[in-house]
Amino acid sequence: MFDEALAFIVGLGDLIWGKKENEPNSEENQERNKLIYPITEVKPIKFIYRPDTLEKYIGQIQAKKLTRMALNVIVNQKPLHFLITGHAGMGKTTLAKIISNQLGFEFYSYIGNSFTQDTLKDFLIKNEENSNPSILFLDEIHSANKEILEFMLPIIEDYKLNELKLRPFVMICATNEKTTLLRKSKPFCDRLQIQIQLEDYNAEEIKILLKQYNDQIYQANIPEEIYDVLAVNTRFNPRISISYMDLYIGCKDIKNVLEAHRVIKNGITDVDLKILNHLNSVGNKPIGEQALSVIANVERMDYVELIEPYLMRKNLISRTSRGRILTEQGKLFLQEIK
């Protein structure tokens, strides 16, 4: 499989660069090969990192406790359904796959807005055919059509479709917009018995996660201080921290990695700084999220999901009923970086 994939990539390179059968060492071919074969002393021993057991899943003490209790019920009593909520990159899909691994069930994954009655039908057929029950994983469940959510109510509650009795299965839904899901279909949300809210990570947990990642992917000799820098500058987000570490492995210059991501200090970027400076300039006047997204030149949901949570966690801004204001901590931070 790897050889076939590599042949495809090489073939694609030939299309882009132009094949030179008689000039294997031409400058063009050498440049092309730089893109295909990473030039680094540390090459990954594998490419996919995803903890496969709860023991390897870093942090999330409460989520793991609730998951273990639910797994015991599923194995010994009855199937249950899950709703996993948390910010992007916090490990929702990873936890869903761990649940599948622990149960030994087949895992079928779909995105909410592309999940239809036809895809549901396909899943139900597979669930009937498999030797074990299956996992139905619906990512971004808040984006699913309201009609399909309501259509599924008797299926996930009684395992019935009209008068047809269905084989039980376990459904796991993931979202970073639980409020949107509740507005769309509270009855659907209520039927997901196990509701897990992923917690924020801390710097020590991010360090442990990055060391585990390095052990599995690179096995590189990374100084302890690099882990410290990554832990406090990646917004305590596993996905972000891993992406920064990949770049560090490639260039061996943590300063360049942070500059490339426009990080100023402790994970705060120049985009964050625009927001803090604007709030500082208007005094105690609250500013709404839509206006702040315009100031930051990002989509409103990007502001709400990717920017604001970290600024609030760092106690740099505060949310009021009329909008956001700069905190005293935020004012001190602006003075520190002048």
C-alpha positions as CSV (number, residue, x, y, z in Angstrom):
1,M,0.0,0.0,0.0
2,F,2.8,2.4,0.9
3,D,4.6,1.6,-2.4
4,E,1.5,2.3,-4.4
5,A,1.0,5.6,-2.6
6,L,4.6,6.6,-3.2
7,A,4.3,5.7,-6.8
8,F,1.2,7.9,-7.1
9,I,3.0,10.9,-5.4
10,V,6.0,10.4,-7.7
11,G,3.7,10.3,-10.7
12,L,2.0,13.4,-9.6
13,G,5.4,15.1,-9.3
14,D,6.2,14.1,-12.9
15,L,3.0,15.8,-14.0
16,I,3.9,19.0,-12.1
17,W,7.6,19.1,-12.8
18,G,7.8,17.3,-16.1
19,K,9.3,13.8,-16.4
20,K,13.0,13.7,-17.3
21,E,13.7,10.0,-18.0
22,N,17.2,10.7,-19.3
23,E,18.2,13.2,-16.7
24,P,17.8,11.5,-13.3
25,N,20.0,14.0,-11.6
26,S,18.7,17.1,-13.2
27,E,18.2,20.2,-11.1
28,E,14.4,19.9,-11.6
29,N,14.4,16.3,-10.4
30,Q,16.5,17.1,-7.4
31,E,14.1,19.9,-6.5
32,R,11.1,17.6,-6.9
33,N,12.7,15.0,-4.7
34,K,13.2,17.5,-2.0
35,L,9.4,17.8,-1.8
36,I,8.8,14.0,-1.9
37,Y,11.5,12.9,0.5
38,P,11.8,15.1,3.6
39,I,15.4,16.3,4.1
40,T,15.8,15.8,7.8
41,E,17.9,13.7,10.1
42,V,14.8,12.6,12.0
43,K,12.3,10.8,9.9
44,P,9.0,9.6,11.4
45,I,8.7,5.9,12.1
46,K,5.0,6.3,11.5
47,F,2.7,9.1,10.7
48,I,-0.5,8.7,12.7
49,Y,-0.6,9.5,16.4
50,R,-3.8,8.6,18.2
51,P,-3.8,7.0,21.7
52,D,-5.8,3.8,21.6
53,T,-6.6,3.2,25.3
54,L,-7.9,5.4,28.1
55,E,-4.6,4.8,29.9
56,K,-2.7,6.5,27.0
57,Y,-5.2,9.3,26.8
58,I,-3.6,12.2,28.6
59,G,-5.5,14.3,31.1
60,Q,-9.3,14.4,31.0
61,I,-9.7,12.7,34.4
62,Q,-13.5,13.2,34.6
63,A,-14.1,12.3,31.0
64,K,-12.2,9.0,31.5
65,K,-14.0,8.2,34.7
66,L,-17.4,8.7,33.1
67,T,-16.3,6.7,30.0
68,R,-15.2,3.8,32.1
69,M,-18.5,3.7,33.9
70,A,-20.4,3.8,30.6
71,L,-18.3,1.1,29.1
72,N,-19.1,-1.2,32.0
73,V,-22.9,-0.6,31.5
74,I,-22.6,-1.3,27.7
75,V,-20.7,-4.5,28.2
76,N,-22.9,-5.8,31.0
77,Q,-26.3,-4.3,30.7
78,K,-27.4,-2.2,27.7
79,P,-26.1,0.0,24.9
80,L,-25.7,3.7,25.6
81,H,-25.1,6.8,23.4
82,F,-22.5,9.5,23.9
83,L,-22.2,13.2,23.3
84,I,-18.6,14.5,23.5
85,T,-18.2,18.3,23.6
86,G,-15.1,20.4,23.5
87,H,-13.1,22.9,21.5
88,A,-11.5,21.9,18.2
89,G,-8.3,19.8,18.6
90,M,-9.1,18.7,22.2
91,G,-9.4,15.0,21.4
92,K,-13.1,14.3,20.8
93,T,-12.5,11.9,17.9
94,T,-9.7,10.2,19.7
95,L,-11.9,9.5,22.7
96,A,-14.6,8.1,20.3
97,K,-12.1,5.7,18.8
98,I,-10.9,4.7,22.2
99,I,-14.4,3.7,23.1
100,S,-14.6,1.7,19.9
101,N,-11.3,0.0,20.7
102,Q,-12.3,-0.8,24.3
103,L,-15.6,-2.4,23.1
104,G,-14.1,-4.1,20.0
105,F,-16.9,-2.7,17.9
106,E,-16.6,-1.6,14.2
107,F,-16.2,2.2,13.9
108,Y,-18.2,4.1,11.2
109,S,-17.6,7.8,11.0
110,Y,-19.6,10.5,9.3
111,I,-19.8,14.3,9.3
112,G,-23.1,15.7,10.6
113,N,-24.0,17.9,7.5
114,S,-23.4,15.0,5.1
115,F,-25.3,12.4,7.2
116,T,-28.6,11.5,5.4
117,Q,-31.3,8.8,5.6
118,D,-29.3,6.9,2.9
119,T,-26.1,6.9,4.9
120,L,-28.1,5.9,8.0
121,K,-29.6,3.0,6.0
122,D,-26.1,1.9,4.9
123,F,-24.9,2.0,8.5
124,L,-27.9,0.0,9.8
125,I,-27.3,-2.7,7.2
126,K,-23.6,-3.0,8.2
127,N,-24.6,-3.1,11.8
128,E,-26.9,-6.1,11.1
129,E,-24.2,-7.9,9.1
130,N,-21.2,-7.4,11.5
131,S,-20.4,-10.1,14.1
132,N,-20.4,-7.4,16.8
133,P,-22.5,-4.3,17.2
134,S,-21.2,-1.2,15.6
135,I,-20.2,2.4,16.6
136,L,-22.0,5.2,14.7
137,F,-19.7,8.3,15.1
138,L,-21.3,11.6,14.0
139,D,-18.7,14.4,14.1
140,E,-19.9,18.0,14.1
141,I,-23.4,16.7,15.0
142,H,-24.6,20.3,15.4
143,S,-24.3,20.7,11.6
144,A,-26.7,17.8,10.9
145,N,-30.1,18.5,9.3
146,K,-32.9,18.8,11.8
147,E,-35.0,16.4,9.9
148,I,-32.5,13.6,10.1
149,L,-32.1,14.2,13.9
150,E,-35.8,13.9,14.4
151,F,-36.0,10.9,12.1
152,M,-33.4,9.1,14.3
153,L,-35.3,9.6,17.6
154,P,-37.1,6.2,17.7
155,I,-34.0,4.5,16.3
156,I,-31.7,5.6,19.1
157,E,-34.2,5.3,21.8
158,D,-36.1,2.0,21.0
159,Y,-34.0,0.6,18.1
160,K,-37.1,0.7,15.9
161,L,-37.7,2.0,12.4
162,N,-41.4,2.1,11.8
163,E,-42.3,-1.4,13.0
164,L,-39.0,-3.0,12.1
165,K,-36.9,-4.0,15.1
166,L,-33.2,-3.0,14.6
167,R,-30.0,-4.5,16.1
168,P,-28.8,-2.2,18.9
169,F,-25.6,-0.1,18.4
170,V,-23.7,2.6,20.1
171,M,-23.8,6.2,18.8
172,I,-21.2,8.7,19.6
173,C,-21.7,12.4,18.6
174,A,-19.1,15.1,18.9
175,T,-19.5,18.9,18.7
176,N,-17.9,22.1,19.7
177,E,-21.3,23.8,19.5
178,K,-23.6,22.1,22.0
179,T,-25.9,25.1,22.2
180,T,-26.5,25.0,18.5
181,L,-27.4,21.3,18.8
182,L,-29.8,22.0,21.6
183,R,-31.6,24.7,19.6
184,K,-31.9,22.4,16.6
185,S,-33.2,19.4,18.5
186,K,-33.2,19.2,22.3
187,P,-35.1,15.8,22.2
188,F,-32.2,14.3,20.2
189,C,-29.6,15.7,22.6
190,D,-31.5,14.4,25.6
191,R,-31.4,10.9,24.2
192,L,-27.6,10.9,24.3
193,Q,-27.3,9.5,27.9
194,I,-23.6,10.0,28.4
195,Q,-22.6,13.6,28.0
196,I,-18.9,14.3,28.3
197,Q,-17.4,17.8,28.4
198,L,-13.7,17.8,27.7
199,E,-11.7,20.0,30.0
200,D,-8.9,22.4,29.3
201,Y,-5.4,20.9,29.4
202,N,-2.6,22.4,31.5
203,A,1.0,22.9,30.5
204,E,2.2,19.7,32.3
205,E,-0.4,17.6,30.4
206,I,0.7,19.1,27.1
207,K,4.3,18.2,27.9
208,I,3.4,14.6,28.6
209,L,1.3,14.4,25.4
210,L,4.2,15.8,23.3
211,K,6.7,13.4,24.8
212,Q,4.3,10.5,24.1
213,Y,3.9,11.8,20.5
214,N,7.7,12.0,20.1
215,D,8.2,8.5,21.4
216,Q,5.7,7.1,18.9
217,I,6.4,9.2,15.8
218,Y,10.0,10.6,15.8
219,Q,12.0,9.3,18.8
220,A,14.1,12.5,18.5
221,N,16.3,13.9,21.1
222,I,14.4,17.0,22.2
223,P,15.7,19.2,25.0
224,E,13.4,19.6,28.0
225,E,13.2,23.4,27.5
226,I,11.7,22.9,24.0
227,Y,8.8,21.0,25.6
228,D,8.4,23.8,28.1
229,V,8.2,26.4,25.4
230,L,5.7,24.4,23.3
231,A,3.6,23.7,26.4
232,V,3.0,27.4,27.2
233,N,2.8,28.7,23.7
234,T,0.3,26.4,22.0
235,R,-2.9,27.5,23.8
236,F,-3.0,24.2,25.8
237,N,-4.4,22.5,22.7
238,P,-3.2,19.1,21.8
239,R,-3.7,19.5,18.0
240,I,-1.9,22.9,18.0
241,S,1.0,21.7,20.1
242,I,1.6,18.7,17.8
243,S,1.5,20.8,14.7
244,Y,4.1,23.2,16.3
245,M,6.3,20.2,17.3
246,D,6.2,18.8,13.7
247,L,7.6,22.2,12.5
248,Y,10.3,22.2,15.2
249,I,11.4,18.7,14.3
250,G,11.8,20.0,10.7
251,C,13.7,23.2,11.4
252,K,15.2,22.8,14.9
253,D,14.5,26.4,15.6
254,I,11.6,27.0,18.1
255,K,11.9,30.8,17.7
256,N,11.2,30.6,14.0
257,V,8.2,28.2,14.7
258,L,6.7,30.7,17.1
259,E,7.3,33.7,14.8
260,A,5.7,31.8,11.9
261,H,2.6,31.4,14.0
262,R,2.8,35.1,15.0
263,V,3.1,34.2,18.7
264,I,4.2,37.1,20.9
265,K,4.2,35.6,24.4
266,N,2.5,32.7,26.2
267,G,0.5,31.7,23.1
268,I,-0.8,35.2,22.6
269,T,-0.6,36.1,18.9
270,D,-0.6,39.5,17.1
271,V,-4.3,38.8,16.2
272,D,-5.1,38.5,19.9
273,L,-3.2,41.7,20.5
274,K,-5.4,43.6,18.0
275,I,-8.4,42.6,20.1
276,L,-6.7,43.5,23.4
277,N,-5.6,46.9,22.1
278,H,-9.0,47.7,20.8
279,L,-10.7,46.8,24.0
280,N,-8.1,48.9,25.8
281,S,-8.7,51.9,23.5
282,V,-12.5,52.0,24.3
283,G,-12.1,51.8,28.1
284,N,-14.8,49.9,29.9
285,K,-17.2,50.0,26.9
286,P,-18.3,46.4,26.1
287,I,-17.7,45.2,22.6
288,G,-19.7,42.4,20.9
289,E,-18.2,39.2,19.4
290,Q,-19.2,40.2,15.9
291,A,-17.3,43.6,16.1
292,L,-14.3,41.9,17.6
293,S,-14.2,39.3,14.8
294,V,-14.1,42.2,12.4
295,I,-11.2,43.8,14.3
296,A,-9.3,40.5,14.2
297,N,-10.2,40.0,10.5
298,V,-11.6,36.5,11.2
299,E,-14.9,34.8,10.8
300,R,-17.2,35.2,13.8
301,M,-17.1,31.5,14.6
302,D,-13.3,31.4,14.4
303,Y,-13.3,34.2,16.9
304,V,-15.7,32.5,19.2
305,E,-14.1,29.0,18.9
306,L,-10.4,29.7,18.4
307,I,-9.6,33.1,19.9
308,E,-11.9,34.1,22.7
309,P,-11.7,30.9,24.9
310,Y,-8.0,31.3,25.3
311,L,-8.1,35.0,26.1
312,M,-10.8,34.3,28.7
313,R,-8.8,31.4,30.1
314,K,-5.8,33.7,30.5
315,N,-8.2,36.2,32.2
316,L,-7.3,38.9,29.7
317,I,-10.9,39.6,28.7
318,S,-14.2,39.2,30.4
319,R,-17.6,38.5,29.0
320,T,-20.6,40.6,30.1
321,S,-24.2,40.6,29.0
322,R,-23.5,43.5,26.7
323,G,-20.1,42.3,25.3
324,R,-16.4,41.8,26.1
325,I,-14.2,44.1,28.2
326,L,-10.5,44.1,29.0
327,T,-9.6,42.9,32.5
328,E,-7.0,44.3,34.8
329,Q,-4.9,41.3,33.9
330,G,-5.3,42.2,30.3
331,K,-4.1,45.8,30.9
332,L,-1.1,44.5,32.8
333,F,-0.2,42.2,29.9
334,L,-0.3,45.1,27.4
335,Q,2.0,47.1,29.6
336,E,4.4,44.1,29.9
337,I,4.9,43.7,26.2
338,K,5.3,47.4,25.3
